[in-house]
Amino acid sequence: MNKYELMFIIASDVSEEKREELIARFKAYVEAHKGTIEGVEKIGMKKFAYPINFKNEGFYVIFNITMAPEEVDVMNKLMNITDGIVRQMFVRK
């Protein structure tokens, strides 16, 4: 098990209820795959340095998690195909 910081951006046109649902969904995914969440930080809406998928801003969220490396790869692929997620990045601590 390694410690990671996961930063992901939710599209600005996603409703607040759907945004909370996405955050809860990824929390549940981590816990269901024997990971632990040490902290969740909702940074909020921020402007992008350049347009991403024709959007100029997004809602930033940071998770501090402990997970197995193979589960991180699977979660990254899941986030790539999830509607509403603009970008994600895992950083090993």
Buried (B, 14 or more C-beta within 10 A) or exposed (E): EEEBBBBBBBBBEBEEEBBEEBBEEBBEBBEEBEBEBEEBEEEEEEEBEEEBEEEEBBBBBBBBBBBEEEBBEEBBEBBEEBEBBBBBEBEEE
